[in-house]
Amino acid sequence: MTGLVVRRLLQLPIILGVIYTLTLVLAWRIPGNPLENPDGRRPQPEVVAAMQRQYNLDSFWSFYWSYLDSASGVRYLRDKVTGRAAEQDNAALAAGRAPPTRSIFDLGPSLQYRDQRVNDIIAGGLPVSMTLGAAAIFIALILGVLAGVIGAVRPNSTADLSTLGIALVGISLPTFVIGAALLLIFPVLLGWGRIPSWGRPVDLLLPAFTLSLPFAAYIARLTRMGMIEQLHADYIRTARAKGVSETGILFRHALKNAFLPVLSYLGPAAAFAMTGSFVVERVFVVPGIGQHFVNAVQNKDLFLIIAIVLIYATMLIVFNLIVDVLYRWIDPRIV
């Protein structure tokens, strides 16, 4: 187990390096000029040239190595070891300015939000997105597992066909359609909730439920197929022969083994739900990182685009590692 964790953690920088390279190549080719003002006005040529030098936008490789230097923490450690950080702090104090705020992993300035750094934007939006994603996965687990168990107990029954139909709707309908329908029904027609509103626990229900439906549909189908297979296994017949109750057979024996495919799905699903709820955040005006990512792509904010992609990739790798660890904990026979 320890060897698995160590190997995955050693692979993490290599994987992130490849993802960073591919993301920068694609983002660099996005049409548009990130130095233009929001109203479309382009600064004077000399101002553009100075800003390009400041942000290393005049050369792909200059930007590549500069961003890698700061985002990996190498620049922070080098400035601390060489004493450059102390010199900069003293110079700022001598000029009557506050010393600059430093982060170990400096993700750079935002080209769209000129008065903010990417670290501050992510620190404000990522906890919101993670809260929304965690609530969505929790709801999806409850709905999906219950629907899958109900469908597996009585295959092809009315309850089974109903759960399959709901799962089909959850997979097929886009989240913005479901979100718009829920907004129309609850806040508009019934008067339950406000638009936009965020900060109260009740404000989490509609966006979390909307985000959970596609995940719940997949979980329901995986649970149903796994439960049907397990309920026809020899050890289930042996448990029934020993007098084990049907509730014990379902939840203590069959569900434990049928849950393994669901557990594999939860790794990437959790990462996507916590960082990829861009559409849901736009529909419900949730102040997460989704709206920042959409705006960053539209305005070619290279620093913010790369930072969000790297965070998503890191979470995906970490969650998959957690799934592998849980796999071996649930079923020690897995090597």
JOQUI-V464910 format. One line per field, one symbol per residue. phi: phi as a letter, one per 30 degrees, with the letter a starting at -180 (. if undefined). psi: psi as a letter, one per 30 degrees, with the letter a starting at -180 (. if undefined). Layout:
phi=???
psi=???
This chain:
phi=.ddddddddddeddddddddddddddddcddjbdcddedjdcddedddddddddciddbddddeddddddddidddddddddiddddddddddddicdeddcbdcddidddccdcbcdedddddcdeddddddddddddddddddddddddddbdidddddddddddddddddddddddddddddddddcicjbbdaakcedddddddddddeddddddddddddddedddcddddddddddjdddddddcccdddddddddddddedddddddbcdddddddchddcddddddddddchdeddddddddddddddddddddddddedddbdddc
psi=eeeeeeeeeffeeeeeeeeeeeeeeeefgkkljffllfgfkklleeeeeeeeeeghffkeeeeeeeeeeefffeeeeeeeefgeeeeeeeeeeegglkkkkkkeijgllkfejfglleeeeefeeeeeeeeeeeeeeeeeeeeeeeeeeeeeeikgleeeeeeeeeeeeeeeklffeeeeeeeeedeeefgjllklkkflefffeeeeeeffeeeeeeeeeeeeeeeeeefglefeeeeeffgkleeeeeffdeeeeffeeeeeffdeeeeeeffgheeeeeeghkhafeeeeeeeeeghieeeeeeeeeeeeeeeeeeeeeeeeeefeejffk.
